[in-house]
Amino acid sequence: MTVCWKLAAFVGCTLFPALLIPRTSLADEPSARERGVWQKHEYSFAYMGFTSTYSCDGLADKIRLLLITAGARPDAKSQPGACASGFGRPDKFARAELTFYTLAPSADDASSGSKPVDGIWRPVSLTDRSPRELSTGDCELIEQFRNNVLPMLTTRNVDDHTTCIPYQNSGSIIGLRFESFTAAPSRPHKPPALPGGT
Protein backbone atom coordinates (compact mmCIF):
# COMPACT_ATOMS: atom_id res chain seq x y z
CA MET A 1 0.00 0.00 0.00
CA THR A 2 2.82 2.40 0.92
CA VAL A 3 4.58 1.64 -2.34
CA CYS A 4 1.37 2.49 -4.28
CA TRP A 5 1.02 5.83 -2.50
CA LYS A 6 4.65 6.68 -3.10
CA LEU A 7 4.31 5.76 -6.75
CA ALA A 8 1.15 7.85 -7.11
CA ALA A 9 2.81 10.81 -5.41
CA PHE A 10 5.88 10.49 -7.65
CA VAL A 11 3.80 10.33 -10.83
CA GLY A 12 1.67 13.25 -9.70
CA CYS A 13 4.69 15.40 -8.92
CA THR A 14 6.26 14.48 -12.22
CA LEU A 15 3.20 15.12 -14.37
CA PHE A 16 1.85 18.24 -12.65
CA PRO A 17 4.65 20.60 -13.76
CA ALA A 18 4.38 19.20 -17.28
CA LEU A 19 0.70 20.14 -17.38
CA LEU A 20 1.60 23.74 -16.61
CA ILE A 21 3.95 24.05 -19.58
CA PRO A 22 2.03 25.23 -22.70
CA ARG A 23 2.45 22.96 -25.67
CA THR A 24 2.79 24.30 -29.21
CA SER A 25 2.17 22.22 -32.29
CA LEU A 26 4.13 22.55 -35.50
CA ALA A 27 1.24 24.53 -36.95
CA ASP A 28 1.72 27.15 -34.20
CA GLU A 29 5.40 27.60 -34.96
CA PRO A 30 6.13 30.62 -37.18
CA SER A 31 7.61 29.79 -40.55
CA ALA A 32 11.34 30.43 -40.78
CA ARG A 33 12.14 33.71 -42.51
CA GLU A 34 14.26 33.82 -45.64
CA ARG A 35 15.61 36.73 -47.62
CA GLY A 36 13.91 37.53 -50.90
CA VAL A 37 13.69 40.19 -53.62
CA TRP A 38 10.72 41.47 -55.60
CA GLN A 39 10.47 40.56 -59.27
CA LYS A 40 8.23 42.42 -61.71
CA HIS A 41 6.02 40.57 -64.20
CA GLU A 42 3.90 41.82 -67.09
CA TYR A 43 1.58 39.40 -68.84
CA SER A 44 -1.36 39.52 -71.23
CA PHE A 45 -3.87 36.91 -70.09
CA ALA A 46 -6.22 35.67 -72.84
CA TYR A 47 -8.99 33.45 -71.53
CA MET A 48 -10.00 30.47 -73.68
CA GLY A 49 -12.74 28.32 -72.16
CA PHE A 50 -15.77 26.25 -73.11
CA THR A 51 -17.94 26.43 -70.00
CA SER A 52 -17.88 29.95 -68.57
CA THR A 53 -17.72 33.32 -70.33
CA TYR A 54 -16.35 36.45 -68.66
CA SER A 55 -16.58 40.13 -69.38
CA CYS A 56 -13.16 41.73 -69.68
CA ASP A 57 -13.62 43.67 -66.44
CA GLY A 58 -14.98 40.57 -64.69
CA LEU A 59 -11.98 38.54 -65.87
CA ALA A 60 -9.59 41.25 -64.68
CA ASP A 61 -11.17 41.28 -61.21
CA LYS A 62 -11.05 37.48 -60.95
CA ILE A 63 -7.41 37.29 -62.04
CA ARG A 64 -6.38 39.94 -59.52
CA LEU A 65 -8.13 37.94 -56.80
CA LEU A 66 -6.17 34.83 -57.82
CA LEU A 67 -2.89 36.76 -57.94
CA ILE A 68 -3.26 38.15 -54.41
CA THR A 69 -4.45 34.81 -53.06
CA ALA A 70 -1.53 32.99 -54.69
CA GLY A 71 1.03 35.31 -53.07
CA ALA A 72 1.59 38.26 -55.41
CA ARG A 73 2.21 41.66 -53.82
CA PRO A 74 -1.05 43.42 -52.87
CA ASP A 75 -0.45 46.24 -55.38
CA ALA A 76 -0.99 43.81 -58.30
CA LYS A 77 -2.77 45.40 -61.25
CA SER A 78 -5.17 43.57 -63.55
CA GLN A 79 -6.72 45.77 -66.24
CA PRO A 80 -9.39 44.79 -68.78
CA GLY A 81 -7.85 44.10 -72.17
CA ALA A 82 -9.08 45.14 -75.60
CA CYS A 83 -12.49 43.46 -75.87
CA ALA A 84 -15.20 43.69 -78.51
CA SER A 85 -17.99 43.67 -75.91
CA GLY A 86 -18.71 46.63 -73.66
CA PHE A 87 -18.26 46.98 -69.91
CA GLY A 88 -19.85 44.11 -68.00
CA ARG A 89 -20.83 42.16 -71.11
CA PRO A 90 -19.56 38.59 -71.63
CA ASP A 91 -16.89 38.23 -74.29
CA LYS A 92 -15.70 34.92 -75.74
CA PHE A 93 -12.21 36.41 -76.12
CA ALA A 94 -11.88 38.19 -72.78
CA ARG A 95 -8.42 39.48 -71.98
CA ALA A 96 -6.68 41.07 -68.99
CA GLU A 97 -3.38 42.94 -68.83
CA LEU A 98 -1.42 42.03 -65.70
CA THR A 99 1.38 43.87 -63.91
CA PHE A 100 2.44 42.35 -60.61
CA TYR A 101 5.38 41.61 -58.31
CA THR A 102 6.33 38.29 -56.75
CA LEU A 103 8.95 37.45 -54.13
CA ALA A 104 11.86 35.20 -55.04
CA PRO A 105 14.47 33.81 -52.60
CA SER A 106 17.80 35.57 -52.87
CA ALA A 107 21.20 35.66 -51.23
CA ASP A 108 21.58 38.62 -48.93
CA ASP A 109 23.61 40.79 -51.28
CA ALA A 110 23.14 43.90 -53.38
CA SER A 111 23.92 42.31 -56.76
CA SER A 112 20.23 42.05 -57.71
CA GLY A 113 19.74 45.82 -57.42
CA SER A 114 16.66 45.30 -55.22
CA LYS A 115 16.46 45.71 -51.49
CA PRO A 116 16.05 42.29 -49.83
CA VAL A 117 12.97 41.73 -47.68
CA ASP A 118 11.94 38.98 -45.28
CA GLY A 119 9.86 36.21 -46.81
CA ILE A 120 8.05 33.13 -45.55
CA TRP A 121 6.45 30.06 -47.14
CA ARG A 122 2.65 30.34 -46.84
CA PRO A 123 0.14 27.56 -47.63
CA VAL A 124 -2.42 28.43 -50.34
CA SER A 125 -5.58 26.53 -51.21
CA LEU A 126 -7.78 27.20 -54.25
CA THR A 127 -11.04 25.24 -54.04
CA ASP A 128 -14.74 25.81 -54.58
CA ARG A 129 -15.58 28.84 -52.39
CA SER A 130 -11.97 29.28 -51.25
CA PRO A 131 -11.64 32.18 -51.75
CA ARG A 132 -15.39 32.59 -51.49
CA GLU A 133 -15.66 34.37 -54.88
CA LEU A 134 -14.45 31.17 -56.57
CA SER A 135 -16.89 28.53 -57.86
CA THR A 136 -16.78 25.42 -60.04
CA GLY A 137 -17.68 27.65 -63.01
CA ASP A 138 -14.15 29.07 -62.72
CA CYS A 139 -12.55 25.65 -63.20
CA GLU A 140 -11.10 26.33 -66.66
CA LEU A 141 -9.85 29.73 -65.49
CA ILE A 142 -8.00 28.01 -62.63
CA GLU A 143 -6.43 25.60 -65.12
CA GLN A 144 -5.13 28.46 -67.28
CA PHE A 145 -3.98 30.42 -64.25
CA ARG A 146 -2.10 27.33 -63.02
CA ASN A 147 -0.44 26.77 -66.40
CA ASN A 148 0.36 30.35 -67.43
CA VAL A 149 0.62 32.55 -64.33
CA LEU A 150 1.50 30.35 -61.36
CA PRO A 151 4.98 29.50 -62.76
CA MET A 152 5.85 33.20 -62.34
CA LEU A 153 5.43 32.86 -58.59
CA THR A 154 7.84 30.99 -56.32
CA THR A 155 5.98 27.88 -55.19
CA ARG A 156 6.69 24.42 -53.83
CA ASN A 157 4.78 21.25 -52.87
CA VAL A 158 2.16 21.80 -55.57
CA ASP A 159 -0.76 19.37 -55.14
CA ASP A 160 -3.20 19.69 -58.05
CA HIS A 161 -6.46 17.76 -58.27
CA THR A 162 -8.29 20.18 -60.57
CA THR A 163 -10.50 18.44 -63.12
CA CYS A 164 -12.66 20.45 -65.54
CA ILE A 165 -15.43 18.94 -67.68
CA PRO A 166 -16.13 21.10 -70.77
CA TYR A 167 -19.61 22.61 -71.19
CA GLN A 168 -20.81 21.68 -67.71
CA ASN A 169 -20.10 22.51 -64.09
CA SER A 170 -21.34 19.21 -62.73
CA GLY A 171 -18.39 16.93 -62.05
CA SER A 172 -15.78 19.70 -62.31
CA ILE A 173 -13.44 19.95 -59.33
CA ILE A 174 -11.17 22.81 -58.27
CA GLY A 175 -8.42 21.49 -56.02
CA LEU A 176 -5.10 23.34 -56.22
CA ARG A 177 -2.86 23.56 -53.15
CA PHE A 178 0.71 24.75 -52.82
CA GLU A 179 3.10 26.79 -50.70
CA SER A 180 3.96 30.26 -51.92
CA PHE A 181 6.97 32.40 -50.99
CA THR A 182 5.48 35.70 -49.82
CA ALA A 183 6.47 38.71 -47.78
CA ALA A 184 6.66 38.04 -44.05
CA PRO A 185 4.42 40.07 -41.74
CA SER A 186 6.08 43.02 -40.10
CA ARG A 187 7.71 42.31 -36.77
CA PRO A 188 5.98 44.09 -33.87
CA HIS A 189 7.89 47.09 -32.57
CA LYS A 190 8.95 47.00 -28.94
CA PRO A 191 7.72 49.97 -26.91
CA PRO A 192 10.49 52.33 -25.80
CA ALA A 193 11.95 51.67 -22.36
CA LEU A 194 10.62 53.91 -19.62
CA PRO A 195 12.99 55.92 -17.40
CA GLY A 196 14.07 54.01 -14.35
CA GLY A 197 13.98 50.65 -16.14
CA THR A 198 10.29 49.91 -15.41
GIGILIN-V42886 format. One record per residue. N is the residue number from 0. RES is the residue in one small letter. NEAR is the number of other C-alpha atoms within 12 Angstrom. D_FIRST is the distance of its C-alpha to the first C-alpha in Angstrom with 2 decimals. Layout:
# GIGILIN-V42886
<<N & RES & NEAR & D_FIRST> <N & RES & NEAR & D_FIRST>>
This chain:
# GIGILIN-V42886
<<0 & m & 7 & 0.00> <1 & t & 8 & 3.82> <2 & v & 9 & 5.40> <3 & c & 10 & 5.13> <4 & w & 11 & 6.42> <5 & k & 12 & 8.71> <6 & l & 13 & 9.87> <7 & a & 15 & 10.65> <8 & a & 14 & 12.41> <9 & f & 14 & 14.26> <10 & v & 14 & 15.44> <11 & g & 14 & 16.51> <12 & c & 14 & 18.41> <13 & t & 13 & 19.95> <14 & l & 13 & 21.11> <15 & f & 13 & 22.27> <16 & p & 12 & 25.21> <17 & a & 12 & 26.20> <18 & l & 11 & 26.61> <19 & l & 10 & 29.02> <20 & i & 9 & 31.27> <21 & p & 9 & 34.00> <22 & r & 11 & 34.52> <23 & t & 9 & 38.10> <24 & s & 8 & 39.26> <25 & l & 9 & 42.26> <26 & a & 10 & 44.37> <27 & d & 9 & 43.70> <28 & e & 10 & 44.87> <29 & p & 16 & 48.55> <30 & s & 21 & 50.89> <31 & a & 17 & 52.13> <32 & r & 23 & 55.59> <33 & e & 22 & 58.56> <34 & r & 26 & 62.13> <35 & g & 29 & 64.76> <36 & v & 30 & 68.40> <37 & w & 30 & 70.19> <38 & q & 27 & 72.58> <39 & k & 21 & 75.33> <40 & h & 24 & 76.19> <41 & e & 19 & 79.16> <42 & y & 24 & 79.33> <43 & s & 25 & 81.47> <44 & f & 30 & 79.31> <45 & a & 29 & 81.34> <46 & y & 37 & 79.47> <47 & m & 24 & 80.36> <48 & g & 27 & 78.56> <49 & f & 20 & 79.27> <50 & t & 22 & 76.94> <51 & s & 29 & 76.94> <52 & t & 27 & 79.81> <53 & y & 36 & 79.43> <54 & s & 30 & 81.84> <55 & c & 33 & 82.27> <56 & d & 28 & 80.67> <57 & g & 30 & 77.81> <58 & l & 40 & 77.25> <59 & a & 34 & 77.31> <60 & d & 28 & 74.67> <61 & k & 34 & 72.40> <62 & i & 44 & 72.77> <63 & r & 33 & 71.96> <64 & l & 29 & 68.78> <65 & l & 40 & 67.78> <66 & l & 38 & 68.68> <67 & i & 28 & 66.53> <68 & t & 34 & 63.61> <69 & a & 43 & 63.89> <70 & g & 39 & 63.76> <71 & a & 39 & 67.35> <72 & r & 31 & 68.10> <73 & p & 21 & 68.42> <74 & d & 17 & 72.15> <75 & a & 29 & 72.94> <76 & k & 28 & 76.30> <77 & s & 33 & 77.23> <78 & q & 28 & 80.80> <79 & p & 35 & 82.61> <80 & g & 29 & 84.94> <81 & a & 21 & 88.52> <82 & c & 27 & 88.32> <83 & a & 17 & 91.12> <84 & s & 20 & 89.41> <85 & g & 17 & 89.16> <86 & f & 19 & 86.19> <87 & g & 19 & 83.45> <88 & r & 19 & 85.25> <89 & p & 21 & 83.69> <90 & d & 28 & 85.23> <91 & k & 21 & 84.87> <92 & f & 25 & 85.26> <93 & a & 37 & 83.04> <94 & r & 35 & 82.52> <95 & a & 32 & 80.57> <96 & e & 28 & 81.20> <97 & l & 34 & 78.00> <98 & t & 28 & 77.53> <99 & f & 31 & 73.98> <100 & y & 32 & 71.84> <101 & t & 36 & 68.76> <102 & l & 37 & 66.43> <103 & a & 34 & 66.40> <104 & p & 29 & 64.18> <105 & s & 25 & 66.16> <106 & a & 18 & 65.92> <107 & d & 18 & 65.97> <108 & d & 15 & 69.65> <109 & a & 14 & 72.89> <110 & s & 11 & 74.73> <111 & s & 16 & 74.22> <112 & g & 13 & 76.07> <113 & s & 20 & 73.34> <114 & k & 18 & 70.79> <115 & p & 25 & 67.30> <116 & v & 28 & 64.68> <117 & d & 27 & 60.93> <118 & g & 31 & 60.00> <119 & i & 27 & 56.89> <120 & w & 31 & 56.28> <121 & r & 29 & 55.87> <122 & p & 23 & 55.03> <123 & v & 30 & 57.86> <124 & s & 29 & 57.95> <125 & l & 38 & 61.19> <126 & t & 30 & 60.66> <127 & d & 22 & 62.15> <128 & r & 17 & 61.80> <129 & s & 21 & 60.23> <130 & p & 23 & 62.04> <131 & r & 16 & 62.85> <132 & e & 20 & 66.62> <133 & l & 26 & 66.18> <134 & s & 25 & 66.68> <135 & t & 33 & 67.33> <136 & g & 31 & 71.04> <137 & d & 44 & 70.56> <138 & c & 39 & 69.35> <139 & e & 33 & 72.53> <140 & l & 38 & 72.59> <141 & i & 42 & 69.07> <142 & e & 30 & 70.27> <143 & q & 22 & 73.23> <144 & f & 35 & 71.19> <145 & r & 30 & 68.73> <146 & n & 17 & 71.59> <147 & n & 20 & 73.94> <148 & v & 32 & 72.10> <149 & l & 33 & 68.47> <150 & p & 22 & 69.52> <151 & m & 29 & 70.87> <152 & l & 36 & 67.39> <153 & t & 32 & 64.76> <154 & t & 29 & 62.12> <155 & r & 19 & 59.49> <156 & n & 17 & 57.18> <157 & v & 23 & 59.73> <158 & d & 19 & 58.45> <159 & d & 21 & 61.38> <160 & h & 20 & 61.25> <161 & t & 29 & 64.38> <162 & t & 24 & 66.59> <163 & c & 28 & 69.81> <164 & i & 22 & 71.95> <165 & p & 21 & 75.59> <166 & y & 18 & 77.22> <167 & q & 19 & 74.08> <168 & n & 21 & 70.84> <169 & s & 16 & 68.99> <170 & g & 15 & 66.90> <171 & s & 25 & 67.23> <172 & i & 28 & 64.02> <173 & i & 33 & 63.56> <174 & g & 30 & 60.59> <175 & l & 31 & 61.09> <176 & r & 26 & 58.21> <177 & f & 28 & 58.34> <178 & e & 25 & 57.42> <179 & s & 35 & 60.23> <180 & f & 40 & 60.81> <181 & t & 39 & 61.54> <182 & a & 33 & 61.83> <183 & a & 25 & 58.58> <184 & p & 16 & 58.02> <185 & s & 11 & 59.12> <186 & r & 11 & 56.58> <187 & p & 7 & 55.92> <188 & h & 7 & 57.80> <189 & k & 7 & 55.91> <190 & p & 7 & 57.28> <191 & p & 8 & 59.28> <192 & a & 9 & 57.55> <193 & l & 8 & 58.35> <194 & p & 6 & 59.99> <195 & g & 5 & 57.62> <196 & g & 6 & 54.96> <197 & t & 7 & 53.24>>
